[in-house]
Amino acid sequence: YNTRGHYWPDRHFNVIRLEVPGDVPGQWRLDGFYCNIATPLRFDGQTVGYTDLQLDVRVLAAPDGSLSYRLLDEDEFETARLQFNYPQQLIERCWSAVNDVIALVKARRFPFDA
């Protein structure tokens, strides 16, 4: 994949744009996006960081430009939630982030607008 990451300091997700080689050498086509439900971006002036919270949304791009999505790793989230004793507020933020990503996909808003 050729990738491009989108990170925000105020959102509980980040989005990785995934491109694969196209039919024309040197050109890339959109394969979709991988959306990590995670803590907001931390940046100390040199290093970008976040904590992955296990839930993921995979957005697939069809040849006609339409997008579909599926939720991944609910079982891993449940295991981590119990193992690390996620507070209820964090759990709610994670599910809210899933809903935010899906709403952006459905509305074709950035970064899902291309």
MARMAR-42305 format. One record per atom (N, C-alpha, C): residue in three letters; x, z, y. Coordinates in steps of 0.2 Angstrom, whole numbers, plus 2048, in hexadecimal, padded with zeros to 3 digits. Layout:
BEGIN
ALAXZY
...
end
This chain:
BEGIN
TYR8048007FA
TYR800800800
TYR804800806
ASN8027FD80B
ASN8047FD812
ASN7FF802815
THR802808818
THR7FE80D81A
THR7FF80E822
ARG7F9811825
ARG7F981482C
ARG7F581A82C
GLY7F881F82E
GLY7F582682E
GLY7F2827835
HIS7EC82A835
HIS7E882D83B
HIS7E783483A
TYR7EA83883F
TYR7EA83F83E
TYR7E7842845
TRP7E3848845
TRP7E084A84B
TRP7E285284B
PRO7E3855851
PRO7E485C851
PRO7DE860851
ASP7D885D851
ASP7D2860852
ASP7CD85F84C
ARG7CF85B847
ARG7CB859842
ARG7CD85B83B
HIS7C985D837
HIS7CB85F830
HIS7CB85A82B
PHE7CE85482D
PHE7CF84F829
PHE7D584A82C
ASN7D8846828
ASN7DC84182A
ASN7DA83B826
VAL7DC835829
VAL7DA82F825
VAL7E082A825
ILE7E182881F
ILE7E782381D
ILE7E481C81C
ARG7E6817820
ARG7E381081F
ARG7E880D81A
LEU7E580A815
LEU7E880780F
LEU7E87FF810
GLU7ED7FC810
GLU7ED7F5810
GLU7F17F280A
VAL7EF7ED807
VAL7F37EA801
VAL7F57E3803
PRO7F97E0800
PRO7FB7D9802
PRO7F57D4801
GLY7F57D0806
GLY7EF7CB806
GLY7F17C4803
ASP7ED7C0803
ASP7EE7B9800
ASP7F47B5803
VAL7F57B6809
VAL7FA7B380D
VAL8007B780D
PRO8067B580B
PRO80C7B980B
PRO80D7BC812
GLY80F7C3812
GLY8107C6818
GLY80A7C981C
GLN8047C7819
GLN7FE7CA81C
GLN7FB7CF818
TRP7F87D481B
TRP7F57DA817
TRP7EE7DA818
ARG7EA7DC813
ARG7E37DD814
ARG7E17E4812
LEU7DB7E6816
LEU7D97ED815
LEU7D67EE80E
ASP7D97F380B
ASP7D67F5804
ASP7D17FB805
GLY7D27FF80A
GLY7CE80580C
GLY7D280A80F
PHE7CF81080E
PHE7D2816812
PHE7D281C80D
TYR7D782080D
TYR7D782780A
TYR7D682C80F
CYS7D183080E
CYS7D0835813
CYS7D183C810
ASN7D6840812
ASN7D8846810
ASN7D484B814
ILE7D0850811
ILE7CD855814
ILE7D385B815
ALA7D485D81B
ALA7DA86181C
ALA7DA865822
THR7DF869823
THR7DF86D82A
THR7E086882F
PRO7DF869835
PRO7E186583B
PRO7E886483B
LEU7EA85E83E
LEU7F185D83F
LEU7F5863843
ARG7FB864840
ARG800869844
ARG806864846
PHE80886584C
PHE80E86184E
PHE812866852
ASP818867850
ASP81D86B853
ASP822868858
GLY820861859
GLY82585D85D
GLY829859859
GLN82A85A853
GLN82E85684E
GLN82A855848
THR827859845
THR82485983F
THR81C85983F
VAL81985483B
VAL81285483B
VAL810858834
GLY80B85C835
GLY80986082F
GLY80286182E
TYR7FF862828
TYR7F8864827
TYR7F8867820
THR7F386B81F
THR7F286D818
THR7EC869815
ASP7EE86680F
ASP7E986280B
ASP7E4867808
LEU7DD866809
LEU7D986B806
LEU7D5868800
GLN7D88637FD
GLN7D68617F6
GLN7D085C7F6
LEU7CB85C7FA
LEU7C68587FB
LEU7C88517FE
ASP7C684B7FB
ASP7C88457FE
ASP7C28407FE
VAL7C283C803
VAL7BD836803
VAL7C1830802
ARG7BF82C7FE
ARG7C38257FD
ARG7BE8207FF
VAL7C081C804
VAL7BC817807
VAL7BF810805
LEU7BA80C802
LEU7BC8067FF
LEU7BA800803
ALA7BE7FB805
ALA7BC7F5809
ALA7BB7F0804
ALA7B57ED805
ALA7B37E7801
ALA7B67E0804
PRO7B67DB801
PRO7B97D5804
PRO7B47D2809
ASP7AE7D4809
ASP7A97D280F
ASP7AA7D7815
GLY7AE7DC815
GLY7AF7E081A
GLY7AB7E781A
SER7A67E7815
SER7A27ED814
SER7A77F3812
LEU7A47F9813
LEU7A87FF811
LEU7A380380C
SER7A6806807
SER7A380B803
SER7A7811802
TYR7A5816800
TYR7A981C800
TYR7A78207FA
ARG7AB8257F8
ARG7AA82A7F2
ARG7AE8307F4
LEU7AB8357F2
LEU7AE83C7F2
LEU7B283D7EC
LEU7B88407ED
LEU7BD8417E8
LEU7BF8487E8
ASP7C184A7E2
ASP7C58517E1
ASP7C08577E3
GLU7BA8577E2
GLU7B685D7E2
GLU7B88627DE
ASP7BA8607D8
ASP7BC8657D3
ASP7C38697D5
GLU7C78657D8
GLU7CE8687DB
GLU7CC86C7E1
PHE7C786A7E5
PHE7C686F7EB
PHE7C38757E8
GLU7BE8757E3
GLU7BB87B7E0
GLU7C18807DD
THR7C687D7DA
THR7CB8817D7
THR7CF8847DD
ALA7D18807E2
ALA7D58837E7
ALA7D18887EB
ARG7CB8877EC
ARG7C688B7F0
ARG7C78927ED
LEU7C68927E6
LEU7C68997E2
LEU7CE89C7E2
GLN7D28977E1
GLN7D989A7E0
GLN7DC89D7E7
PHE7DA8997EC
PHE7DD89C7F3
PHE7D889F7F7
ASN7D28A17F4
ASN7CD8A57F7
ASN7CB8A27FE
TYR7CA89C7FE
TYR7C8899805
TYR7C289D808
PRO7C389E80E
PRO7BD8A1812
PRO7B789D813
GLN7B18A0813
GLN7AB89C814
GLN7AC897819
GLN7AE89981F
GLN7AF894825
GLN7B388E823
LEU7B888F820
LEU7BD88981E
LEU7B9885819
ILE7B5887814
ILE7B1883810
ILE7AC87F813
GLU7A9882818
GLU7A487F81C
GLU7A7879820
ARG7AD87B823
ARG7B1875827
ARG7B3870823
CYS7B587181C
CYS7B786B818
CYS7B1867817
TRP7AB86A815
TRP7A5866814
TRP7A286281A
SER7A3865820
SER7A1862826
SER7A685C827
ALA7AC85D825
ALA7B1857826
ALA7AF852822
VAL7AD85381C
VAL7AB84E817
VAL7A584A81A
ASN7A084E81D
ASN79B84A820
ASN79D846827
ASP7A284982A
ASP7A4845830
ASP7A883F82E
VAL7AC83F829
VAL7AF839827
VAL7A9834824
ILE7A5836821
ILE79F83181E
ILE79B82E824
ALA79A833829
ALA79683082F
ALA79A82B833
LEU7A182C833
LEU7A5827837
LEU7A5820833
VAL7A682182C
VAL7A681B828
VAL79F817829
LYS79A81B828
LYS793817829
LYS792814830
ALA795817835
ALA79481583C
ALA79981083E
ARG79E80F839
ARG7A480A83A
ARG7A880C841
ARG7A9813842
ARG7AC815847
ARG7B4816845
PHE7B881684A
PHE7BF817849
PHE7C081D844
PRO7C581C840
PRO7C981683E
PRO7C6811839
PHE7C0812838
PHE7BC80D833
PHE7B9807837
ASP7BB80683D
ASP7B8800840
ASP7BB7F983F
ALA7C17F983C
ALA7C47F383B
ALA7C37F0834
end
